[in-house]
Amino acid sequence: STLDIVKKRDEDGWVRSLASCTLDGSNYFVAGGDSGNLVLYDDSSLEVKKKVQTGRNIIYSLAVSPDGEQIATAHCQGSMMVYDTMTLEVMHEQKKRDGPIIIISYSPDGQSIYAGGVDGKVVVINSVTFELVREYKSNSGGIDGISNSNDG
């Protein structure tokens, strides 16, 4: 399977998150994990198109924007990063939170990025301006899943 191949190729540790995207009519998938590497693969050949060391520890989760142009990553040391998909250049970094960010996702319209962590917070940032839109706090512990719907 694709996952088995990616695991073998990431010699530094386990792959924890995969996402697929289509850009300019070509299909890709992105992998991140224990090594902190973010890797963009050609979906048909499994050739590595781009690879970047994020400078962070484990990538717990990653998400590709609905238009395929951004990749958001959630890291164990509490930061979130947003990359340009084709260049893997950093577009934004949100600094340390009180614990790891476990899950990250885009809204269906791609205008917002949601990040949840062990600190019990979900932050919502604008995916264009990267400004904080809203913050939610759980009264029952950490956040390990986020689900978005088209109807709000």
Contacts in CASP RR format, 6 or more apart in sequence:
PFRMAT RR
TARGET T0000
AUTHOR 0000-0000-0000
METHOD contacts of the structure
MODEL  1
STLDIVKKRDEDGWVRSLASCTLDGSNYFVAGGDSGNLVLYDDSSLEVKK
KVQTGRNIIYSLAVSPDGEQIATAHCQGSMMVYDTMTLEVMHEQKKRDGP
IIIISYSPDGQSIYAGGVDGKVVVINSVTFELVREYKSNSGGIDGISNSN
DG
2 18 0 8 1.000
2 29 0 8 1.000
2 46 0 8 1.000
3 15 0 8 1.000
3 18 0 8 1.000
5 46 0 8 1.000
6 15 0 8 1.000
6 18 0 8 1.000
6 31 0 8 1.000
6 39 0 8 1.000
6 41 0 8 1.000
7 14 0 8 1.000
7 15 0 8 1.000
9 39 0 8 1.000
9 48 0 8 1.000
10 31 0 8 1.000
10 32 0 8 1.000
10 33 0 8 1.000
10 34 0 8 1.000
10 35 0 8 1.000
10 37 0 8 1.000
10 39 0 8 1.000
11 35 0 8 1.000
12 34 0 8 1.000
12 35 0 8 1.000
12 36 0 8 1.000
12 37 0 8 1.000
13 33 0 8 1.000
13 34 0 8 1.000
13 35 0 8 1.000
14 33 0 8 1.000
14 34 0 8 1.000
15 31 0 8 1.000
15 32 0 8 1.000
15 33 0 8 1.000
15 34 0 8 1.000
16 32 0 8 1.000
16 33 0 8 1.000
16 34 0 8 1.000
16 58 0 8 1.000
16 59 0 8 1.000
16 60 0 8 1.000
16 61 0 8 1.000
17 31 0 8 1.000
17 32 0 8 1.000
17 33 0 8 1.000
17 59 0 8 1.000
17 60 0 8 1.000
17 61 0 8 1.000
17 62 0 8 1.000
18 29 0 8 1.000
18 30 0 8 1.000
18 31 0 8 1.000
18 32 0 8 1.000
18 62 0 8 1.000
19 29 0 8 1.000
19 30 0 8 1.000
19 62 0 8 1.000
19 63 0 8 1.000
19 64 0 8 1.000
19 71 0 8 1.000
20 27 0 8 1.000
20 28 0 8 1.000
20 29 0 8 1.000
20 30 0 8 1.000
20 43 0 8 1.000
20 64 0 8 1.000
21 27 0 8 1.000
21 28 0 8 1.000
21 29 0 8 1.000
21 30 0 8 1.000
21 64 0 8 1.000
21 68 0 8 1.000
21 85 0 8 1.000
22 28 0 8 1.000
22 68 0 8 1.000
23 68 0 8 1.000
23 69 0 8 1.000
23 85 0 8 1.000
23 86 0 8 1.000
26 42 0 8 1.000
26 43 0 8 1.000
27 42 0 8 1.000
27 43 0 8 1.000
27 44 0 8 1.000
28 40 0 8 1.000
28 41 0 8 1.000
28 42 0 8 1.000
28 43 0 8 1.000
28 49 0 8 1.000
28 85 0 8 1.000
29 40 0 8 1.000
29 41 0 8 1.000
29 43 0 8 1.000
30 38 0 8 1.000
30 39 0 8 1.000
30 40 0 8 1.000
30 41 0 8 1.000
30 62 0 8 1.000
30 64 0 8 1.000
30 71 0 8 1.000
30 85 0 8 1.000
31 38 0 8 1.000
31 39 0 8 1.000
31 41 0 8 1.000
32 38 0 8 1.000
32 39 0 8 1.000
32 59 0 8 1.000
32 62 0 8 1.000
32 73 0 8 1.000
33 58 0 8 1.000
33 59 0 8 1.000
33 60 0 8 1.000
34 58 0 8 1.000
35 53 0 8 1.000
36 53 0 8 1.000
36 54 0 8 1.000
36 55 0 8 1.000
36 56 0 8 1.000
36 57 0 8 1.000
36 58 0 8 1.000
36 59 0 8 1.000
36 75 0 8 1.000
37 51 0 8 1.000
37 52 0 8 1.000
37 53 0 8 1.000
37 54 0 8 1.000
37 59 0 8 1.000
38 51 0 8 1.000
38 52 0 8 1.000
38 54 0 8 1.000
38 59 0 8 1.000
38 62 0 8 1.000
38 71 0 8 1.000
38 73 0 8 1.000
38 83 0 8 1.000
38 88 0 8 1.000
39 48 0 8 1.000
39 50 0 8 1.000
39 51 0 8 1.000
40 48 0 8 1.000
40 49 0 8 1.000
40 50 0 8 1.000
40 51 0 8 1.000
40 85 0 8 1.000
40 86 0 8 1.000
40 88 0 8 1.000
41 47 0 8 1.000
41 48 0 8 1.000
41 49 0 8 1.000
42 49 0 8 1.000
50 86 0 8 1.000
50 87 0 8 1.000
50 88 0 8 1.000
51 88 0 8 1.000
52 83 0 8 1.000
52 88 0 8 1.000
54 73 0 8 1.000
54 75 0 8 1.000
54 81 0 8 1.000
56 73 0 8 1.000
56 75 0 8 1.000
56 76 0 8 1.000
56 77 0 8 1.000
56 79 0 8 1.000
56 81 0 8 1.000
57 75 0 8 1.000
57 76 0 8 1.000
57 77 0 8 1.000
58 75 0 8 1.000
58 76 0 8 1.000
59 73 0 8 1.000
59 74 0 8 1.000
59 75 0 8 1.000
60 74 0 8 1.000
60 75 0 8 1.000
60 76 0 8 1.000
60 100 0 8 1.000
60 101 0 8 1.000
60 102 0 8 1.000
60 103 0 8 1.000
61 73 0 8 1.000
61 74 0 8 1.000
61 101 0 8 1.000
61 102 0 8 1.000
61 103 0 8 1.000
61 104 0 8 1.000
62 71 0 8 1.000
62 72 0 8 1.000
62 73 0 8 1.000
62 74 0 8 1.000
62 104 0 8 1.000
63 71 0 8 1.000
63 72 0 8 1.000
63 104 0 8 1.000
63 105 0 8 1.000
63 106 0 8 1.000
63 113 0 8 1.000
64 70 0 8 1.000
64 71 0 8 1.000
64 85 0 8 1.000
64 106 0 8 1.000
65 71 0 8 1.000
65 72 0 8 1.000
65 85 0 8 1.000
65 106 0 8 1.000
65 110 0 8 1.000
65 127 0 8 1.000
66 106 0 8 1.000
66 108 0 8 1.000
66 109 0 8 1.000
66 110 0 8 1.000
67 110 0 8 1.000
68 85 0 8 1.000
69 84 0 8 1.000
69 85 0 8 1.000
69 86 0 8 1.000
70 82 0 8 1.000
70 83 0 8 1.000
70 84 0 8 1.000
70 85 0 8 1.000
70 91 0 8 1.000
70 106 0 8 1.000
70 127 0 8 1.000
71 82 0 8 1.000
71 83 0 8 1.000
71 85 0 8 1.000
71 88 0 8 1.000
72 80 0 8 1.000
72 81 0 8 1.000
72 82 0 8 1.000
72 83 0 8 1.000
72 104 0 8 1.000
72 106 0 8 1.000
72 113 0 8 1.000
72 115 0 8 1.000
72 127 0 8 1.000
73 80 0 8 1.000
73 81 0 8 1.000
73 82 0 8 1.000
73 83 0 8 1.000
73 104 0 8 1.000
74 80 0 8 1.000
74 100 0 8 1.000
74 101 0 8 1.000
74 102 0 8 1.000
74 103 0 8 1.000
74 104 0 8 1.000
74 115 0 8 1.000
74 116 0 8 1.000
74 117 0 8 1.000
75 81 0 8 1.000
75 100 0 8 1.000
75 101 0 8 1.000
76 100 0 8 1.000
76 101 0 8 1.000
77 96 0 8 1.000
77 99 0 8 1.000
77 100 0 8 1.000
78 96 0 8 1.000
78 97 0 8 1.000
78 99 0 8 1.000
78 100 0 8 1.000
78 101 0 8 1.000
78 117 0 8 1.000
79 93 0 8 1.000
79 94 0 8 1.000
79 95 0 8 1.000
79 96 0 8 1.000
79 97 0 8 1.000
79 101 0 8 1.000
80 93 0 8 1.000
80 94 0 8 1.000
80 101 0 8 1.000
80 104 0 8 1.000
80 113 0 8 1.000
80 115 0 8 1.000
81 90 0 8 1.000
81 92 0 8 1.000
81 93 0 8 1.000
81 94 0 8 1.000
82 90 0 8 1.000
82 91 0 8 1.000
82 92 0 8 1.000
82 93 0 8 1.000
82 113 0 8 1.000
82 127 0 8 1.000
82 130 0 8 1.000
83 89 0 8 1.000
83 90 0 8 1.000
83 91 0 8 1.000
84 91 0 8 1.000
91 130 0 8 1.000
92 130 0 8 1.000
94 115 0 8 1.000
94 123 0 8 1.000
94 125 0 8 1.000
94 130 0 8 1.000
97 117 0 8 1.000
97 119 0 8 1.000
97 121 0 8 1.000
97 123 0 8 1.000
98 119 0 8 1.000
98 121 0 8 1.000
99 117 0 8 1.000
99 118 0 8 1.000
99 119 0 8 1.000
100 117 0 8 1.000
100 118 0 8 1.000
101 115 0 8 1.000
101 116 0 8 1.000
101 117 0 8 1.000
102 116 0 8 1.000
102 117 0 8 1.000
102 118 0 8 1.000
102 142 0 8 1.000
102 143 0 8 1.000
102 144 0 8 1.000
102 145 0 8 1.000
103 115 0 8 1.000
103 116 0 8 1.000
103 117 0 8 1.000
103 143 0 8 1.000
103 144 0 8 1.000
103 145 0 8 1.000
103 146 0 8 1.000
104 113 0 8 1.000
104 114 0 8 1.000
104 115 0 8 1.000
104 116 0 8 1.000
104 146 0 8 1.000
105 113 0 8 1.000
105 114 0 8 1.000
105 146 0 8 1.000
105 147 0 8 1.000
105 148 0 8 1.000
106 112 0 8 1.000
106 113 0 8 1.000
106 114 0 8 1.000
106 127 0 8 1.000
106 148 0 8 1.000
107 113 0 8 1.000
107 114 0 8 1.000
107 148 0 8 1.000
108 148 0 8 1.000
108 149 0 8 1.000
108 150 0 8 1.000
110 127 0 8 1.000
111 126 0 8 1.000
111 127 0 8 1.000
111 128 0 8 1.000
112 124 0 8 1.000
112 125 0 8 1.000
112 126 0 8 1.000
112 127 0 8 1.000
112 133 0 8 1.000
113 124 0 8 1.000
113 125 0 8 1.000
113 127 0 8 1.000
114 122 0 8 1.000
114 123 0 8 1.000
114 124 0 8 1.000
114 146 0 8 1.000
114 148 0 8 1.000
115 122 0 8 1.000
115 123 0 8 1.000
115 125 0 8 1.000
116 122 0 8 1.000
116 123 0 8 1.000
116 142 0 8 1.000
116 143 0 8 1.000
116 145 0 8 1.000
116 146 0 8 1.000
117 142 0 8 1.000
117 143 0 8 1.000
117 144 0 8 1.000
118 141 0 8 1.000
118 142 0 8 1.000
118 143 0 8 1.000
119 142 0 8 1.000
120 137 0 8 1.000
120 138 0 8 1.000
120 141 0 8 1.000
120 142 0 8 1.000
120 143 0 8 1.000
121 135 0 8 1.000
121 136 0 8 1.000
121 137 0 8 1.000
121 138 0 8 1.000
121 143 0 8 1.000
122 135 0 8 1.000
122 136 0 8 1.000
122 138 0 8 1.000
122 143 0 8 1.000
122 146 0 8 1.000
123 132 0 8 1.000
123 134 0 8 1.000
123 135 0 8 1.000
123 136 0 8 1.000
124 132 0 8 1.000
124 133 0 8 1.000
124 134 0 8 1.000
124 135 0 8 1.000
124 136 0 8 1.000
125 131 0 8 1.000
125 132 0 8 1.000
125 133 0 8 1.000
126 133 0 8 1.000
END
